[in-house]
């Protein structure tokens, strides 16, 4: 039972991460061909910096 719950949590986290990434790419009009691993890391850092400066991590 506990394993099923953990697998479901893991699946939901993965779904959220994928949806977040898709929305960022779509909203920012990013080109998939330009998204190297380094560019993805740089973009994630920029987003994290913005969120970390907002009260309660909310925009």
Predicted model as a PDB file, atoms N, CA, C, CB and O in Angstrom, pLDDT in the B-factor column:
MODEL        1                                                                  
ATOM      1  N   UNK A   1       0.834  -1.197   0.000  1.00 84.00           N  
ATOM      2  CA  UNK A   1       0.000   0.000   0.000  1.00 84.00           C  
ATOM      3  C   UNK A   1       0.877   1.259   0.000  1.00 84.00           C  
ATOM      4  CB  UNK A   1      -0.948  -0.001   1.223  1.00 84.00           C  
ATOM      5  O   UNK A   1       0.643   2.190  -0.770  1.00 84.00           O  
ATOM      6  N   UNK A   2       1.880   1.270   0.868  1.00 85.00           N  
ATOM      7  CA  UNK A   2       2.767   2.434   0.958  1.00 85.00           C  
ATOM      8  C   UNK A   2       3.525   2.633  -0.354  1.00 85.00           C  
ATOM      9  CB  UNK A   2       3.763   2.270   2.130  1.00 85.00           C  
ATOM     10  O   UNK A   2       3.736   3.765  -0.791  1.00 85.00           O  
ATOM     11  N   UNK A   3       3.934   1.518  -0.982  1.00 91.00           N  
ATOM     12  CA  UNK A   3       4.641   1.623  -2.263  1.00 91.00           C  
ATOM     13  C   UNK A   3       3.760   2.223  -3.350  1.00 91.00           C  
ATOM     14  CB  UNK A   3       5.138   0.252  -2.705  1.00 91.00           C  
ATOM     15  O   UNK A   3       4.234   3.003  -4.176  1.00 91.00           O  
ATOM     16  N   UNK A   4       2.467   1.860  -3.353  1.00 91.00           N  
ATOM     17  CA  UNK A   4       1.539   2.421  -4.330  1.00 91.00           C  
ATOM     18  C   UNK A   4       1.401   3.930  -4.142  1.00 91.00           C  
ATOM     19  CB  UNK A   4       0.167   1.743  -4.216  1.00 91.00           C  
ATOM     20  O   UNK A   4       1.376   4.686  -5.113  1.00 91.00           O  
ATOM     21  N   UNK A   5       1.312   4.350  -2.900  1.00 94.00           N  
ATOM     22  CA  UNK A   5       1.185   5.781  -2.598  1.00 94.00           C  
ATOM     23  C   UNK A   5       2.436   6.516  -3.053  1.00 94.00           C  
ATOM     24  CB  UNK A   5       0.944   6.010  -1.083  1.00 94.00           C  
ATOM     25  O   UNK A   5       2.341   7.576  -3.672  1.00 94.00           O  
ATOM     26  N   UNK A   6       3.603   5.967  -2.756  1.00 94.00           N  
ATOM     27  CA  UNK A   6       4.861   6.600  -3.155  1.00 94.00           C  
ATOM     28  C   UNK A   6       4.986   6.686  -4.672  1.00 94.00           C  
ATOM     29  CB  UNK A   6       6.047   5.831  -2.579  1.00 94.00           C  
ATOM     30  O   UNK A   6       5.462   7.692  -5.199  1.00 94.00           O  
ATOM     31  N   UNK A   7       4.561   5.635  -5.379  1.00 95.00           N  
ATOM     32  CA  UNK A   7       4.609   5.651  -6.839  1.00 95.00           C  
ATOM     33  C   UNK A   7       3.660   6.697  -7.405  1.00 95.00           C  
ATOM     34  CB  UNK A   7       4.265   4.271  -7.401  1.00 95.00           C  
ATOM     35  O   UNK A   7       3.982   7.373  -8.382  1.00 95.00           O  
ATOM     36  N   UNK A   8       2.501   6.828  -6.796  1.00 95.00           N  
ATOM     37  CA  UNK A   8       1.534   7.830  -7.258  1.00 95.00           C  
ATOM     38  C   UNK A   8       2.065   9.243  -7.021  1.00 95.00           C  
ATOM     39  CB  UNK A   8       0.179   7.645  -6.542  1.00 95.00           C  
ATOM     40  O   UNK A   8       1.921  10.113  -7.879  1.00 95.00           O  
ATOM     41  N   UNK A   9       2.672   9.470  -5.868  1.00 96.00           N  
ATOM     42  CA  UNK A   9       3.263  10.776  -5.559  1.00 96.00           C  
ATOM     43  C   UNK A   9       4.360  11.099  -6.570  1.00 96.00           C  
ATOM     44  CB  UNK A   9       3.832  10.799  -4.113  1.00 96.00           C  
ATOM     45  O   UNK A   9       4.439  12.217  -7.080  1.00 96.00           O  
ATOM     46  N   UNK A  10       5.199  10.115  -6.851  1.00 95.00           N  
ATOM     47  CA  UNK A  10       6.292  10.312  -7.806  1.00 95.00           C  
ATOM     48  C   UNK A  10       5.748  10.639  -9.199  1.00 95.00           C  
ATOM     49  CB  UNK A  10       7.184   9.058  -7.867  1.00 95.00           C  
ATOM     50  O   UNK A  10       6.277  11.511  -9.889  1.00 95.00           O  
ATOM     51  N   UNK A  11       4.700   9.941  -9.603  1.00 96.00           N  
ATOM     52  CA  UNK A  11       4.085  10.184 -10.911  1.00 96.00           C  
ATOM     53  C   UNK A  11       3.471  11.579 -10.981  1.00 96.00           C  
ATOM     54  CB  UNK A  11       3.014   9.124 -11.204  1.00 96.00           C  
ATOM     55  O   UNK A  11       3.592  12.261 -11.998  1.00 96.00           O  
ATOM     56  N   UNK A  12       2.817  12.002  -9.910  1.00 97.00           N  
ATOM     57  CA  UNK A  12       2.205  13.339  -9.884  1.00 97.00           C  
ATOM     58  C   UNK A  12       3.276  14.426  -9.923  1.00 97.00           C  
ATOM     59  CB  UNK A  12       1.326  13.509  -8.626  1.00 97.00           C  
ATOM     60  O   UNK A  12       3.107  15.438 -10.604  1.00 97.00           O  
ATOM     61  N   UNK A  13       4.373  14.224  -9.200  1.00 97.00           N  
ATOM     62  CA  UNK A  13       5.469  15.201  -9.217  1.00 97.00           C  
ATOM     63  C   UNK A  13       6.043  15.321 -10.622  1.00 97.00           C  
ATOM     64  CB  UNK A  13       6.580  14.799  -8.216  1.00 97.00           C  
ATOM     65  O   UNK A  13       6.324  16.423 -11.091  1.00 97.00           O  
ATOM     66  N   UNK A  14       6.214  14.200 -11.284  1.00 96.00           N  
ATOM     67  CA  UNK A  14       6.747  14.199 -12.640  1.00 96.00           C  
ATOM     68  C   UNK A  14       5.806  14.928 -13.585  1.00 96.00           C  
ATOM     69  CB  UNK A  14       6.982  12.765 -13.125  1.00 96.00           C  
ATOM     70  O   UNK A  14       6.252  15.700 -14.433  1.00 96.00           O  
ATOM     71  N   UNK A  15       4.517  14.690 -13.448  1.00 97.00           N  
ATOM     72  CA  UNK A  15       3.503  15.346 -14.277  1.00 97.00           C  
ATOM     73  C   UNK A  15       3.545  16.858 -14.081  1.00 97.00           C  
ATOM     74  CB  UNK A  15       2.100  14.805 -13.944  1.00 97.00           C  
ATOM     75  O   UNK A  15       3.476  17.612 -15.052  1.00 97.00           O  
ATOM     76  N   UNK A  16       3.654  17.300 -12.843  1.00 96.00           N  
ATOM     77  CA  UNK A  16       3.713  18.733 -12.546  1.00 96.00           C  
ATOM     78  C   UNK A  16       4.973  19.346 -13.145  1.00 96.00           C  
ATOM     79  CB  UNK A  16       3.672  18.978 -11.022  1.00 96.00           C  
ATOM     80  O   UNK A  16       4.919  20.424 -13.737  1.00 96.00           O  
ATOM     81  N   UNK A  17       6.112  18.662 -12.994  1.00 95.00           N  
ATOM     82  CA  UNK A  17       7.364  19.172 -13.547  1.00 95.00           C  
ATOM     83  C   UNK A  17       7.281  19.307 -15.060  1.00 95.00           C  
ATOM     84  CB  UNK A  17       8.526  18.258 -13.165  1.00 95.00           C  
ATOM     85  O   UNK A  17       7.740  20.300 -15.625  1.00 95.00           O  
ATOM     86  N   UNK A  18       6.701  18.316 -15.711  1.00 96.00           N  
ATOM     87  CA  UNK A  18       6.565  18.376 -17.165  1.00 96.00           C  
ATOM     88  C   UNK A  18       5.640  19.508 -17.578  1.00 96.00           C  
ATOM     89  CB  UNK A  18       6.041  17.046 -17.710  1.00 96.00           C  
ATOM     90  O   UNK A  18       5.943  20.253 -18.510  1.00 96.00           O  
ATOM     91  N   UNK A  19       4.517  19.640 -16.891  1.00 96.00           N  
ATOM     92  CA  UNK A  19       3.570  20.709 -17.224  1.00 96.00           C  
ATOM     93  C   UNK A  19       4.181  22.081 -16.994  1.00 96.00           C  
ATOM     94  CB  UNK A  19       2.291  20.566 -16.399  1.00 96.00           C  
ATOM     95  O   UNK A  19       3.981  22.991 -17.800  1.00 96.00           O  
ATOM     96  N   UNK A  20       4.926  22.242 -15.903  1.00 94.00           N  
ATOM     97  CA  UNK A  20       5.574  23.517 -15.623  1.00 94.00           C  
ATOM     98  C   UNK A  20       6.564  23.860 -16.727  1.00 94.00           C  
ATOM     99  CB  UNK A  20       6.283  23.477 -14.261  1.00 94.00           C  
ATOM    100  O   UNK A  20       6.577  24.982 -17.232  1.00 94.00           O  
ATOM    101  N   UNK A  21       7.380  22.902 -17.095  1.00 93.00           N  
ATOM    102  CA  UNK A  21       8.348  23.121 -18.168  1.00 93.00           C  
ATOM    103  C   UNK A  21       7.677  23.502 -19.479  1.00 93.00           C  
ATOM    104  CB  UNK A  21       9.190  21.880 -18.370  1.00 93.00           C  
ATOM    105  O   UNK A  21       8.114  24.429 -20.160  1.00 93.00           O  
ATOM    106  N   UNK A  22       6.621  22.788 -19.829  1.00 95.00           N  
ATOM    107  CA  UNK A  22       5.903  23.080 -21.071  1.00 95.00           C  
ATOM    108  C   UNK A  22       5.321  24.482 -21.044  1.00 95.00           C  
ATOM    109  CB  UNK A  22       4.791  22.056 -21.303  1.00 95.00           C  
ATOM    110  O   UNK A  22       5.382  25.197 -22.044  1.00 95.00           O  
ATOM    111  N   UNK A  23       4.760  24.879 -19.918  1.00 95.00           N  
ATOM    112  CA  UNK A  23       4.155  26.201 -19.829  1.00 95.00           C  
ATOM    113  C   UNK A  23       5.205  27.309 -19.905  1.00 95.00           C  
ATOM    114  CB  UNK A  23       3.359  26.325 -18.537  1.00 95.00           C  
ATOM    115  O   UNK A  23       4.972  28.347 -20.524  1.00 95.00           O  
ATOM    116  N   UNK A  24       6.346  27.090 -19.283  1.00 93.00           N  
ATOM    117  CA  UNK A  24       7.428  28.090 -19.356  1.00 93.00           C  
ATOM    118  C   UNK A  24       7.902  28.224 -20.792  1.00 93.00           C  
ATOM    119  CB  UNK A  24       8.617  27.701 -18.429  1.00 93.00           C  
ATOM    120  O   UNK A  24       8.061  29.337 -21.292  1.00 93.00           O  
ATOM    121  N   UNK A  25       8.126  27.109 -21.454  1.00 93.00           N  
ATOM    122  CA  UNK A  25       8.588  27.127 -22.846  1.00 93.00           C  
ATOM    123  C   UNK A  25       7.560  27.814 -23.734  1.00 93.00           C  
ATOM    124  CB  UNK A  25       8.858  25.692 -23.351  1.00 93.00           C  
ATOM    125  O   UNK A  25       7.915  28.647 -24.567  1.00 93.00           O  
ATOM    126  N   UNK A  26       6.296  27.470 -23.562  1.00 95.00           N  
ATOM    127  CA  UNK A  26       5.229  28.043 -24.376  1.00 95.00           C  
ATOM    128  C   UNK A  26       5.075  29.541 -24.115  1.00 95.00           C  
ATOM    129  CB  UNK A  26       3.910  27.323 -24.101  1.00 95.00           C  
ATOM    130  O   UNK A  26       5.011  30.334 -25.054  1.00 95.00           O  
ATOM    131  N   UNK A  27       5.015  29.920 -22.856  1.00 95.00           N  
ATOM    132  CA  UNK A  27       4.784  31.314 -22.491  1.00 95.00           C  
ATOM    133  C   UNK A  27       5.944  32.210 -22.907  1.00 95.00           C  
ATOM    134  CB  UNK A  27       4.555  31.431 -20.997  1.00 95.00           C  
ATOM    135  O   UNK A  27       5.732  33.349 -23.321  1.00 95.00           O  
ATOM    136  N   UNK A  28       7.164  31.701 -22.799  1.00 93.00           N  
ATOM    137  CA  UNK A  28       8.346  32.483 -23.150  1.00 93.00           C  
ATOM    138  C   UNK A  28       8.695  32.386 -24.632  1.00 93.00           C  
ATOM    139  CB  UNK A  28       9.524  32.030 -22.322  1.00 93.00           C  
ATOM    140  O   UNK A  28       9.676  32.973 -25.087  1.00 93.00           O  
ATOM    141  N   UNK A  29       7.885  31.642 -25.378  1.00 94.00           N  
ATOM    142  CA  UNK A  29       8.146  31.444 -26.818  1.00 94.00           C  
ATOM    143  C   UNK A  29       9.565  30.937 -27.071  1.00 94.00           C  
ATOM    144  CB  UNK A  29       7.923  32.757 -27.587  1.00 94.00           C  
ATOM    145  O   UNK A  29      10.250  31.415 -27.975  1.00 94.00           O  
ATOM    146  N   UNK A  30       9.992  29.986 -26.283  1.00 93.00           N  
ATOM    147  CA  UNK A  30      11.328  29.423 -26.441  1.00 93.00           C  
ATOM    148  C   UNK A  30      11.339  28.395 -27.565  1.00 93.00           C  
ATOM    149  CB  UNK A  30      11.808  28.784 -25.124  1.00 93.00           C  
ATOM    150  O   UNK A  30      10.350  27.701 -27.801  1.00 93.00           O  
ATOM    151  N   UNK A  31      12.456  28.311 -28.242  1.00 93.00           N  
ATOM    152  CA  UNK A  31      12.629  27.350 -29.319  1.00 93.00           C  
ATOM    153  C   UNK A  31      13.308  26.104 -28.755  1.00 93.00           C  
ATOM    154  CB  UNK A  31      13.458  27.962 -30.491  1.00 93.00           C  
ATOM    155  O   UNK A  31      14.406  26.188 -28.204  1.00 93.00           O  
ATOM    156  N   UNK A  32      12.669  24.969 -28.891  1.00 90.00           N  
ATOM    157  CA  UNK A  32      13.224  23.719 -28.362  1.00 90.00           C  
ATOM    158  C   UNK A  32      14.628  23.435 -28.883  1.00 90.00           C  
ATOM    159  CB  UNK A  32      12.314  22.562 -28.711  1.00 90.00           C  
ATOM    160  O   UNK A  32      15.445  22.854 -28.169  1.00 90.00           O  
ATOM    161  N   UNK A  33      14.918  23.837 -30.115  1.00 91.00           N  
ATOM    162  CA  UNK A  33      16.231  23.541 -30.688  1.00 91.00           C  
ATOM    163  C   UNK A  33      17.345  24.330 -30.009  1.00 91.00           C  
ATOM    164  CB  UNK A  33      16.228  23.839 -32.177  1.00 91.00           C  
ATOM    165  O   UNK A  33      18.516  23.963 -30.106  1.00 91.00           O  
ATOM    166  N   UNK A  34      16.983  25.415 -29.320  1.00 87.00           N  
ATOM    167  CA  UNK A  34      17.983  26.232 -28.635  1.00 87.00           C  
ATOM    168  C   UNK A  34      18.156  25.861 -27.163  1.00 87.00           C  
ATOM    169  CB  UNK A  34      17.610  27.686 -28.744  1.00 87.00           C  
ATOM    170  O   UNK A  34      18.974  26.467 -26.472  1.00 87.00           O  
ATOM    171  N   UNK A  35      17.404  24.881 -26.674  1.00 91.00           N  
ATOM    172  CA  UNK A  35      17.424  24.569 -25.244  1.00 91.00           C  
ATOM    173  C   UNK A  35      18.417  23.451 -24.919  1.00 91.00           C  
ATOM    174  CB  UNK A  35      16.026  24.173 -24.774  1.00 91.00           C  
ATOM    175  O   UNK A  35      18.045  22.284 -24.789  1.00 91.00           O  
ATOM    176  N   UNK A  36      19.663  23.831 -24.795  1.00 94.00           N  
ATOM    177  CA  UNK A  36      20.684  22.872 -24.354  1.00 94.00           C  
ATOM    178  C   UNK A  36      20.534  22.677 -22.848  1.00 94.00           C  
ATOM    179  CB  UNK A  36      22.136  23.368 -24.718  1.00 94.00           C  
ATOM    180  O   UNK A  36      19.826  23.436 -22.186  1.00 94.00           O  
ATOM    181  N   UNK A  37      21.191  21.674 -22.318  1.00 95.00           N  
ATOM    182  CA  UNK A  37      21.128  21.434 -20.871  1.00 95.00           C  
ATOM    183  C   UNK A  37      21.601  22.655 -20.092  1.00 95.00           C  
ATOM    184  CB  UNK A  37      21.975  20.209 -20.491  1.00 95.00           C  
ATOM    185  O   UNK A  37      21.021  23.001 -19.063  1.00 95.00           O  
ATOM    186  N   UNK A  38      22.648  23.306 -20.578  1.00 95.00           N  
ATOM    187  CA  UNK A  38      23.158  24.490 -19.881  1.00 95.00           C  
ATOM    188  C   UNK A  38      22.161  25.634 -19.920  1.00 95.00           C  
ATOM    189  CB  UNK A  38      24.478  24.938 -20.492  1.00 95.00           C  
ATOM    190  O   UNK A  38      21.976  26.329 -18.921  1.00 95.00           O  
ATOM    191  N   UNK A  39      21.517  25.838 -21.060  1.00 94.00           N  
ATOM    192  CA  UNK A  39      20.520  26.908 -21.161  1.00 94.00           C  
ATOM    193  C   UNK A  39      19.330  26.624 -20.254  1.00 94.00           C  
ATOM    194  CB  UNK A  39      20.048  27.073 -22.617  1.00 94.00           C  
ATOM    195  O   UNK A  39      18.766  27.542 -19.659  1.00 94.00           O  
ATOM    196  N   UNK A  40      18.946  25.347 -20.148  1.00 93.00           N  
ATOM    197  CA  UNK A  40      17.843  24.964 -19.260  1.00 93.00           C  
ATOM    198  C   UNK A  40      18.229  25.261 -17.810  1.00 93.00           C  
ATOM    199  CB  UNK A  40      17.486  23.454 -19.434  1.00 93.00           C  
ATOM    200  O   UNK A  40      17.421  25.794 -17.050  1.00 93.00           O  
ATOM    201  N   UNK A  41      19.448  24.922 -17.431  1.00 95.00           N  
ATOM    202  CA  UNK A  41      19.919  25.201 -16.065  1.00 95.00           C  
ATOM    203  C   UNK A  41      19.956  26.700 -15.799  1.00 95.00           C  
ATOM    204  CB  UNK A  41      21.315  24.593 -15.838  1.00 95.00           C  
ATOM    205  O   UNK A  41      19.552  27.152 -14.728  1.00 95.00           O  
ATOM    206  N   UNK A  42      20.441  27.472 -16.770  1.00 95.00           N  
ATOM    207  CA  UNK A  42      20.507  28.931 -16.614  1.00 95.00           C  
ATOM    208  C   UNK A  42      19.107  29.525 -16.464  1.00 95.00           C  
ATOM    209  CB  UNK A  42      21.227  29.572 -17.820  1.00 95.00           C  
ATOM    210  O   UNK A  42      18.882  30.390 -15.617  1.00 95.00           O  
ATOM    211  N   UNK A  43      18.176  29.061 -17.282  1.00 93.00           N  
ATOM    212  CA  UNK A  43      16.803  29.538 -17.203  1.00 93.00           C  
ATOM    213  C   UNK A  43      16.172  29.174 -15.865  1.00 93.00           C  
ATOM    214  CB  UNK A  43      15.975  28.964 -18.348  1.00 93.00           C  
ATOM    215  O   UNK A  43      15.486  29.995 -15.255  1.00 93.00           O  
ATOM    216  N   UNK A  44      16.400  27.960 -15.413  1.00 94.00           N  
ATOM    217  CA  UNK A  44      15.867  27.522 -14.117  1.00 94.00           C  
ATOM    218  C   UNK A  44      16.429  28.385 -12.990  1.00 94.00           C  
ATOM    219  CB  UNK A  44      16.200  26.031 -13.865  1.00 94.00           C  
ATOM    220  O   UNK A  44      15.710  28.722 -12.050  1.00 94.00           O  
ATOM    221  N   UNK A  45      17.707  28.744 -13.078  1.00 96.00           N  
ATOM    222  CA  UNK A  45      18.319  29.592 -12.062  1.00 96.00           C  
ATOM    223  C   UNK A  45      17.693  30.980 -12.051  1.00 96.00           C  
ATOM    224  CB  UNK A  45      19.823  29.698 -12.295  1.00 96.00           C  
ATOM    225  O   UNK A  45      17.448  31.549 -10.987  1.00 96.00           O  
ATOM    226  N   UNK A  46      17.434  31.522 -13.239  1.00 94.00           N  
ATOM    227  CA  UNK A  46      16.794  32.837 -13.325  1.00 94.00           C  
ATOM    228  C   UNK A  46      15.395  32.806 -12.714  1.00 94.00           C  
ATOM    229  CB  UNK A  46      16.721  33.302 -14.788  1.00 94.00           C  
ATOM    230  O   UNK A  46      15.015  33.709 -11.969  1.00 94.00           O  
ATOM    231  N   UNK A  47      14.638  31.768 -13.034  1.00 92.00           N  
ATOM    232  CA  UNK A  47      13.288  31.641 -12.492  1.00 92.00           C  
ATOM    233  C   UNK A  47      13.337  31.475 -10.979  1.00 92.00           C  
ATOM    234  CB  UNK A  47      12.553  30.452 -13.137  1.00 92.00           C  
ATOM    235  O   UNK A  47      12.545  32.084 -10.260  1.00 92.00           O  
ATOM    236  N   UNK A  48      14.261  30.655 -10.495  1.00 92.00           N  
ATOM    237  CA  UNK A  48      14.401  30.443  -9.053  1.00 92.00           C  
ATOM    238  C   UNK A  48      14.769  31.745  -8.346  1.00 92.00           C  
ATOM    239  CB  UNK A  48      15.464  29.368  -8.768  1.00 92.00           C  
ATOM    240  O   UNK A  48      14.258  32.027  -7.262  1.00 92.00           O  
ATOM    241  N   UNK A  49      15.642  32.531  -8.947  1.00 93.00           N  
ATOM    242  CA  UNK A  49      16.041  33.809  -8.356  1.00 93.00           C  
ATOM    243  C   UNK A  49      14.835  34.733  -8.232  1.00 93.00           C  
ATOM    244  CB  UNK A  49      17.146  34.479  -9.200  1.00 93.00           C  
ATOM    245  O   UNK A  49      14.644  35.377  -7.201  1.00 93.00           O  
ATOM    246  N   UNK A  50      14.034  34.796  -9.272  1.00 91.00           N  
ATOM    247  CA  UNK A  50      12.832  35.641  -9.232  1.00 91.00           C  
ATOM    248  C   UNK A  50      11.886  35.151  -8.144  1.00 91.00           C  
ATOM    249  CB  UNK A  50      12.114  35.645 -10.606  1.00 91.00           C  
ATOM    250  O   UNK A  50      11.402  35.948  -7.340  1.00 91.00           O  
ATOM    251  N   UNK A  51      11.621  33.863  -8.110  1.00 89.00           N  
ATOM    252  CA  UNK A  51      10.691  33.310  -7.124  1.00 89.00           C  
ATOM    253  C   UNK A  51      11.204  33.474  -5.699  1.00 89.00           C  
ATOM    254  CB  UNK A  51      10.438  31.841  -7.410  1.00 89.00           C  
ATOM    255  O   UNK A  51      10.425  33.722  -4.779  1.00 89.00           O  
ATOM    256  N   UNK A  52      12.499  33.336  -5.519  1.00 90.00           N  
ATOM    257  CA  UNK A  52      13.072  33.454  -4.178  1.00 90.00           C  
ATOM    258  C   UNK A  52      13.030  34.880  -3.641  1.00 90.00           C  
ATOM    259  CB  UNK A  52      14.498  32.961  -4.184  1.00 90.00           C  
ATOM    260  O   UNK A  52      13.202  35.094  -2.441  1.00 90.00           O  
ATOM    261  N   UNK A  53      12.805  35.846  -4.507  1.00 88.00           N  
ATOM    262  CA  UNK A  53      12.699  37.236  -4.067  1.00 88.00           C  
ATOM    263  C   UNK A  53      11.260  37.689  -3.889  1.00 88.00           C  
ATOM    264  CB  UNK A  53      13.391  38.139  -5.050  1.00 88.00           C  
ATOM    265  O   UNK A  53      11.003  38.834  -3.516  1.00 88.00           O  
ATOM    266  N   UNK A  54      10.332  36.798  -4.156  1.00 82.00           N  
ATOM    267  CA  UNK A  54       8.920  37.101  -3.962  1.00 82.00           C  
ATOM    268  C   UNK A  54       8.469  36.605  -2.590  1.00 82.00           C  
ATOM    269  CB  UNK A  54       8.063  36.462  -5.082  1.00 82.00           C  
ATOM    270  O   UNK A  54       8.926  35.556  -2.137  1.00 82.00           O  
ATOM    271  N   UNK A  55       7.593  37.331  -1.932  1.00 76.00           N  
ATOM    272  CA  UNK A  55       7.074  36.857  -0.649  1.00 76.00           C  
ATOM    273  C   UNK A  55       6.348  35.525  -0.815  1.00 76.00           C  
ATOM    274  CB  UNK A  55       6.130  37.901  -0.032  1.00 76.00           C  
ATOM    275  O   UNK A  55       5.494  35.381  -1.690  1.00 76.00           O  
ATOM    276  N   UNK A  56       6.682  34.584   0.005  1.00 70.00           N  
ATOM    277  CA  UNK A  56       6.053  33.259  -0.007  1.00 70.00           C  
ATOM    278  C   UNK A  56       6.177  32.535  -1.350  1.00 70.00           C  
ATOM    279  CB  UNK A  56       4.597  33.390   0.351  1.00 70.00           C  
ATOM    280  O   UNK A  56       5.343  31.691  -1.676  1.00 70.00           O  
ATOM    281  N   UNK A  57       7.203  32.857  -2.122  1.00 60.00           N  
ATOM    282  CA  UNK A  57       7.441  32.234  -3.421  1.00 60.00           C  
ATOM    283  C   UNK A  57       6.231  32.309  -4.346  1.00 60.00           C  
ATOM    284  CB  UNK A  57       7.838  30.795  -3.229  1.00 60.00           C  
ATOM    285  O   UNK A  57       5.977  31.376  -5.108  1.00 60.00           O  
ATOM    286  N   UNK A  58       5.501  33.380  -4.289  1.00 60.00           N  
ATOM    287  CA  UNK A  58       4.329  33.533  -5.139  1.00 60.00           C  
ATOM    288  C   UNK A  58       4.493  34.770  -6.012  1.00 60.00           C  
ATOM    289  CB  UNK A  58       3.039  33.629  -4.291  1.00 60.00           C  
ATOM    290  O   UNK A  58       5.047  35.786  -5.592  1.00 60.00           O  
ATOM    291  N   UNK A  59       4.007  34.656  -7.204  1.00 58.00           N  
ATOM    292  CA  UNK A  59       4.022  35.811  -8.129  1.00 58.00           C  
ATOM    293  C   UNK A  59       2.684  36.488  -8.116  1.00 58.00           C  
ATOM    294  CB  UNK A  59       4.380  35.379  -9.568  1.00 58.00           C  
ATOM    295  O   UNK A  59       2.485  37.477  -8.821  1.00 58.00           O  
TER     296      UNK A  59                                                      
ENDMDL                                                                          
END                                                                             
